[in-house]
Amino acid sequence: MTFRKRKELSGHSSAIYSLAFDQTFIYTASADKFVARWNAETGIQDKFAIRFESPVYTLCLLDNDKKLAVGLANGDLHVFDLDSKQELKFFKQHPSALFALIENPVQGQLYAGDADGNLSVWRVDTNELLLILPLMCGKIRRIAISPSGDFIALACQDGTYRVFDTQTFNEIETVQAHKGGTTALLFDPNDESILYTGGKDAWLRSWKWKNGSIVNEVPAHNYVIYDIICLNSRKTLITASRDKTVKVWNKERLSFLQRLDQIGGGHRHSVNCLIVYADNSFVTASDDKRIILFEKLDDA
């Protein structure tokens, strides 16, 4: 398993914190207060750009990629129609920075997590607020959706992962997962009883989340892990870290496969987010203001 840099995009004037991809365009959120859009094939930034009053920390595509939700450092949540490029809704429900946005297409719900540990639940079709949970868990850095859509997991600053069902939003499990804070997580796409987590302690762990038992663990990075994705026909994990590296892992054993860093054309500063581009390729973004597409070598 060997990945190489295929393409680099640049244009933001500050750190990039979030990515989304609709099979044609890559959307990026930046501390420069802009959301930008790039043609994934050509690497060219098009005329779609939205400027906000505050840095943009998170974004996600909604409703079969027809809408874009954007979360800001001041807690504002915006929803845009991508065909008309018009704003559909603007909410000020959250009192602090939004760090996590994710859609659950099975339930037709949008989840938002903020710096004070508040989780909000919205209907995607009507933009109606369904629920807000003040969890008192510190910053909610990431939210993951189970393959069935029946569960969500939160990565919390108090070091826990917390799992809720998406019908009643009862808290099913809370486990102390990482010293200093849980910062990234992902349900196994082949087995939703398995949850992968990364933390401020730089450890990567897999769990039987319903009883909080560790399946595998490895000291994966030198500093905090910011994101985890799965690709290569769901066999490979990719992690991104503040230590400026991206690492590739065997999903089942958490065994190390490859390090992608500045020497190989990778990032010069903290790698903040990842997104799947295709089965054997992915996109990264960083404090160094760059977006990089990595792909697996054909003979690897």
MIDREN-385388 format. One record per residue (C-alpha): residue in one letter; residue number from 1; x, y, z. Coordinates in steps of 0.5 Angstrom, whole numbers. Layout:
BEGIN
 r   k     u     v     w
 a NUM     X     Y     Z
...
//
This chain:
BEGIN
 r   k     u     v     w
 m   1     0     0     0
 t   2     4     6    -3
 f   3     0    13    -4
 r   4     3    19    -7
 k   5     2    26    -8
 r   6    -2    27   -15
 k   7    -4    35   -14
 e   8    -4    41   -10
 l   9    -9    47    -9
 s  10    -7    53    -6
 g  11   -11    60    -6
 h  12   -13    61     2
 s  13    -9    66     6
 s  14   -10    62    12
 a  15   -11    55    15
 i  16   -16    51    12
 y  17   -20    47    18
 s  18   -25    43    14
 l  19   -27    39     7
 a  20   -33    37     3
 f  21   -33    33    -4
 d  22   -39    32    -8
 q  23   -36    28   -14
 t  24   -34    34   -18
 f  25   -32    40   -13
 i  26   -28    40    -7
 y  27   -31    45    -2
 t  28   -26    48     3
 a  29   -27    52    10
 s  30   -21    57    12
 a  31   -19    62    18
 d  32   -19    67    12
 k  33   -27    67    13
 f  34   -28    64     6
 v  35   -31    58     4
 a  36   -28    56    -3
 r  37   -30    51    -8
 w  38   -25    48   -13
 n  39   -26    43   -19
 a  40   -23    37   -17
 e  41   -21    34   -24
 t  42   -17    41   -26
 g  43   -15    44   -19
 i  44   -18    50   -21
 q  45   -22    55   -16
 d  46   -28    57   -19
 k  47   -32    63   -18
 f  48   -36    60   -12
 a  49   -34    64    -6
 i  50   -37    66     1
 r  51   -34    71     6
 f  52   -36    71    13
 e  53   -35    75    19
 s  54   -32    70    23
 p  55   -27    64    21
 v  56   -30    58    18
 y  57   -29    52    22
 t  58   -33    47    19
 l  59   -38    45    13
 c  60   -42    39    10
 l  61   -46    38     4
 l  62   -53    36     5
 d  63   -59    33     2
 n  64   -56    29    -4
 d  65   -51    35    -4
 k  66   -56    40    -6
 k  67   -54    44     0
 l  68   -48    47     4
 a  69   -48    48    12
 v  70   -43    52    14
 g  71   -41    53    22
 l  72   -37    59    24
 a  73   -32    61    30
 n  74   -37    65    33
 g  75   -43    60    33
 d  76   -47    62    27
 l  77   -50    56    23
 h  78   -51    58    15
 v  79   -55    53    10
 f  80   -54    55     3
 d  81   -57    52    -4
 l  82   -52    50    -8
 d  83   -56    51   -15
 s  84   -58    58   -13
 k  85   -52    60    -9
 q  86   -57    63    -4
 e  87   -57    63     3
 l  88   -63    59     6
 k  89   -63    59    13
 f  90   -58    63    18
 f  91   -58    60    26
 k  92   -55    63    32
 q  93   -57    57    36
 h  94   -50    56    39
 p  95   -47    61    44
 s  96   -40    58    42
 a  97   -35    56    36
 l  98   -38    50    32
 f  99   -33    45    31
 a 100   -37    39    28
 l 101   -42    39    23
 i 102   -45    32    19
 e 103   -51    30    16
 n 104   -55    23    17
 p 105   -58    22    11
 v 106   -62    16    14
 q 107   -65    20    19
 g 108   -65    26    15
 q 109   -62    30    20
 l 110   -56    35    21
 y 111   -52    35    27
 a 112   -48    41    30
 g 113   -43    41    36
 d 114   -40    47    39
 a 115   -34    49    44
 d 116   -38    49    50
 g 117   -41    42    49
 n 118   -48    43    46
 l 119   -50    38    41
 s 120   -56    41    36
 v 121   -60    36    32
 w 122   -64    39    26
 r 123   -68    37    20
 v 124   -65    37    13
 d 125   -71    38     9
 t 126   -75    44    14
 n 127   -68    46    17
 e 128   -72    46    24
 l 129   -69    45    30
 l 130   -71    38    33
 l 131   -67    38    40
 i 132   -61    41    43
 l 133   -57    37    48
 p 134   -52    41    53
 l 135   -47    36    55
 m 136   -42    39    59
 c 137   -37    35    56
 g 138   -32    41    53
 k 139   -31    42    46
 i 140   -34    37    41
 r 141   -29    36    36
 r 142   -32    31    31
 i 143   -38    27    30
 a 144   -39    20    27
 i 145   -45    17    24
 s 146   -46     9    24
 p 147   -47     6    17
 s 148   -54     4    19
 g 149   -55    11    21
 d 150   -58     9    28
 f 151   -52    12    32
 i 152   -48    18    33
 a 153   -41    18    37
 l 154   -38    25    39
 a 155   -31    26    40
 c 156   -31    30    47
 q 157   -25    35    50
 d 158   -27    31    57
 g 159   -23    25    54
 t 160   -29    21    53
 y 161   -33    18    47
 r 162   -40    19    47
 v 163   -45    15    43
 f 164   -53    16    42
 d 165   -58    13    39
 t 166   -61    17    33
 q 167   -69    16    35
 t 168   -69    18    42
 f 169   -62    21    43
 n 170   -61    17    49
 e 171   -54    17    51
 i 172   -52     9    50
 e 173   -45     9    52
 t 174   -40    14    55
 v 175   -32    12    55
 q 176   -26    15    58
 a 177   -22    14    51
 h 178   -16    19    51
 k 179   -12    23    56
 g 180   -13    30    55
 g 181   -19    30    50
 t 182   -22    25    44
 t 183   -21    29    38
 a 184   -23    24    32
 l 185   -27    18    31
 l 186   -30    14    26
 f 187   -35     8    26
 d 188   -32     2    22
 p 189   -36     2    15
 n 190   -36    -6    16
 d 191   -38    -7    23
 e 192   -41    -1    27
 s 193   -40    -5    33
 i 194   -33    -2    32
 l 195   -31     5    33
 y 196   -24     8    32
 t 197   -22    14    36
 g 198   -16    19    36
 g 199   -14    23    42
 k 200   -10    29    44
 d 201    -5    24    47
 a 202    -3    22    40
 w 203    -6    15    41
 l 204   -10    11    35
 r 205   -15     6    38
 s 206   -21     1    36
 w 207   -26     0    41
 k 208   -32    -5    42
 w 209   -36     1    44
 k 210   -42    -2    47
 n 211   -38    -4    53
 g 212   -32     0    52
 s 213   -27    -5    51
 i 214   -20    -4    47
 v 215   -19    -8    41
 n 216   -13    -5    38
 e 217    -9     1    40
 v 218    -2     4    38
 p 219     2    11    39
 a 220     0    13    32
 h 221     3    20    32
 n 222     7    25    36
 y 223     2    30    37
 v 224    -6    30    37
 i 225   -10    27    32
 y 226   -15    31    28
 d 227   -18    26    23
 i 228   -19    19    21
 i 229   -22    16    15
 c 230   -23     9    12
 l 231   -22     8     4
 n 232   -18     2     0
 s 233   -25    -2     0
 r 234   -26     0     7
 k 235   -19    -4     9
 t 236   -15     2    10
 l 237   -15     8    15
 i 238   -12    15    14
 t 239   -10    19    20
 a 240    -8    27    20
 s 241    -4    30    26
 r 242    -2    36    29
 d 243     5    33    28
 k 244     5    35    20
 t 245     4    28    18
 v 246    -1    24    15
 k 247    -1    16    16
 v 248    -3    10    13
 w 249    -6     4    17
 n 250    -8    -3    16
 k 251   -15    -2    19
 e 252   -16    -9    23
 r 253    -9    -9    26
 l 254    -8    -2    27
 s 255    -1    -4    24
 f 256     3     2    20
 l 257     4     2    13
 q 258     6     9    10
 r 259     8    16    13
 l 260     6    22     8
 d 261    10    28    10
 q 262    14    34     8
 i 263    19    30     5
 g 264    15    27     0
 g 265    11    33    -2
 g 266     6    33     4
 h 267     4    39     9
 r 268     9    43    12
 h 269     4    45    18
 s 270    -1    42    22
 v 271    -6    37    18
 n 272   -13    39    20
 c 273   -18    35    16
 l 274   -19    29    11
 i 275   -24    27     6
 v 276   -25    21     2
 y 277   -24    23    -6
 a 278   -25    16    -9
 d 279   -24     9    -6
 n 280   -16     9    -7
 s 281   -15    17    -6
 f 282   -16    22    -1
 v 283   -15    30     0
 t 284   -12    33     6
 a 285   -12    40     8
 s 286    -7    44    13
 d 287    -5    50    17
 d 288     0    51    11
 k 289    -6    54     7
 r 290    -5    48     2
 i 291   -10    42     0
 i 292    -7    36    -3
 l 293   -10    30    -7
 f 294    -6    23    -5
 e 295    -7    17    -9
 k 296    -5    10    -9
 l 297     0     8   -14
 d 298    -3     3   -19
 d 299     2    -2   -18
 a 300     2    -2   -10
//
